[in-house]
Amino acid sequence: MRLETITEDRIALWTEKGSCCELDLIHSLFDLYKHWSSMYSDLNIELPEPLFWFARLKAKVEGQGEGTKMMRRLVQILDEKDITVINAINPYGSMDLEALTGFYKKYGFEDIDEGLMLRRPNATRV
């Protein structure tokens, strides 16, 4: 990684090619439930704190391993710091919802609802 920012409420990674990955702390589960209650009202899972929101993963140039590189480093950080992440999949670029879901599953994310995934620390990778 060219640059890493790791604080109590933010994780950000940047590669030499300008790709980036950003996660932000959800300051309270109430904020999360308030934000997502209309879309995921019947979601029944236990969410630990701290809980981070996967803000984005953007490869500057697709197909050259930048996303994989960032995810490998990110998984190390999440496991070391015992962090759980929630991720609303938002397809853009060349990957559709199914492809992105498969990509994140390789790094221990699990489906919890259509387009919504969760990764707990030290998750089993597919």
C-alpha positions as CSV (number, residue, x, y, z in Angstrom):
1,M,0.0,0.0,0.0
2,R,1.2,3.5,-0.8
3,L,-0.7,5.0,2.2
4,E,-2.7,3.7,5.1
5,T,-4.8,5.6,7.6
6,I,-6.0,3.5,10.5
7,T,-7.7,5.3,13.4
8,E,-10.5,4.4,15.9
9,D,-13.2,5.5,13.5
10,R,-11.7,5.2,10.0
11,I,-9.7,2.8,7.8
12,A,-8.4,4.0,4.5
13,L,-6.0,2.4,2.1
14,W,-4.5,3.8,-1.2
15,T,-2.4,1.9,-3.7
16,E,0.5,3.2,-5.8
17,K,-1.9,3.3,-8.8
18,G,-4.5,5.5,-7.0
19,S,-7.0,2.8,-6.0
20,C,-8.7,3.3,-2.7
21,C,-10.6,1.5,0.0
22,E,-12.5,3.3,2.8
23,L,-14.4,2.2,5.9
24,D,-16.0,4.4,8.6
25,L,-17.1,3.6,12.1
26,I,-20.8,3.5,12.7
27,H,-21.0,5.6,15.9
28,S,-24.2,3.9,17.1
29,L,-26.2,0.9,16.1
30,F,-29.3,3.2,16.4
31,D,-28.0,5.3,13.5
32,L,-27.5,2.2,11.4
33,Y,-31.0,0.9,12.2
34,K,-32.6,4.3,11.6
35,H,-30.8,4.6,8.3
36,W,-31.6,1.1,7.0
37,S,-34.9,0.4,8.8
38,S,-37.1,1.0,5.8
39,M,-35.0,-1.3,3.5
40,Y,-34.1,-4.0,6.0
41,S,-36.9,-3.9,8.5
42,D,-37.1,-7.7,9.0
43,L,-33.3,-8.1,9.3
44,N,-32.7,-10.1,12.5
45,I,-29.0,-10.3,13.2
46,E,-26.9,-9.3,16.2
47,L,-24.4,-6.6,15.3
48,P,-21.4,-6.1,17.6
49,E,-19.7,-2.8,18.3
50,P,-17.4,-1.5,17.0
51,L,-19.1,-1.9,13.6
52,F,-17.6,-0.3,10.5
53,W,-19.4,0.7,7.3
54,F,-17.7,-0.3,4.1
55,A,-17.8,3.0,2.4
56,R,-16.1,2.1,-0.9
57,L,-13.6,0.0,-2.8
58,K,-12.5,1.6,-6.0
59,A,-9.9,0.2,-8.3
60,K,-8.5,2.9,-10.5
61,V,-7.9,0.4,-13.2
62,E,-10.0,-2.8,-13.2
63,G,-8.6,-6.2,-13.8
64,Q,-5.1,-5.6,-12.5
65,G,-5.4,-7.0,-9.0
66,E,-5.8,-3.6,-7.2
67,G,-9.1,-4.7,-5.5
68,T,-7.5,-8.0,-4.4
69,K,-4.5,-6.2,-3.1
70,M,-6.5,-3.9,-1.0
71,M,-8.9,-6.6,0.3
72,R,-6.0,-8.8,1.4
73,R,-4.5,-5.9,3.5
74,L,-8.0,-4.9,4.8
75,V,-8.8,-8.4,6.0
76,Q,-5.5,-8.4,8.0
77,I,-6.4,-5.1,9.6
78,L,-10.0,-6.2,10.4
79,D,-8.8,-9.5,12.0
80,E,-6.0,-7.8,14.0
81,K,-8.3,-5.2,15.4
82,D,-11.3,-7.5,15.9
83,I,-13.6,-5.3,13.6
84,T,-16.9,-6.3,12.1
85,V,-17.9,-4.7,8.8
86,I,-21.3,-4.2,7.1
87,N,-21.3,-3.7,3.4
88,A,-24.2,-2.6,1.1
89,I,-23.2,-3.8,-2.3
90,N,-23.4,-1.1,-4.9
91,P,-22.4,-2.4,-8.4
92,Y,-20.5,0.0,-10.6
93,G,-17.8,-0.6,-13.2
94,S,-17.7,-3.9,-14.9
95,M,-18.9,-6.1,-11.9
96,D,-22.6,-6.7,-11.3
97,L,-24.2,-7.6,-8.0
98,E,-23.5,-11.3,-8.4
99,A,-19.9,-10.8,-9.3
100,L,-19.3,-8.4,-6.4
101,T,-21.0,-10.7,-3.9
102,G,-18.7,-13.5,-5.0
103,F,-15.7,-11.2,-4.7
104,Y,-16.5,-10.2,-1.2
105,K,-17.3,-13.8,-0.1
106,K,-13.7,-14.7,-1.0
107,Y,-12.7,-12.5,2.0
108,G,-15.2,-13.8,4.5
109,F,-18.2,-11.6,3.9
110,E,-21.6,-13.4,4.2
111,D,-25.0,-12.5,2.7
112,I,-27.4,-11.2,5.3
113,D,-29.9,-9.8,2.9
114,E,-30.2,-9.0,-0.8
115,G,-27.2,-6.7,-1.5
116,L,-26.2,-6.5,2.1
117,M,-23.2,-8.4,3.5
118,L,-21.4,-8.8,6.9
119,R,-17.9,-9.8,7.8
120,R,-17.0,-10.8,11.3
121,P,-13.3,-10.9,12.5
122,N,-11.4,-14.0,11.5
123,A,-14.3,-15.1,9.2
124,T,-13.8,-18.3,7.1
125,R,-12.9,-17.4,3.6
126,V,-14.4,-19.1,0.6
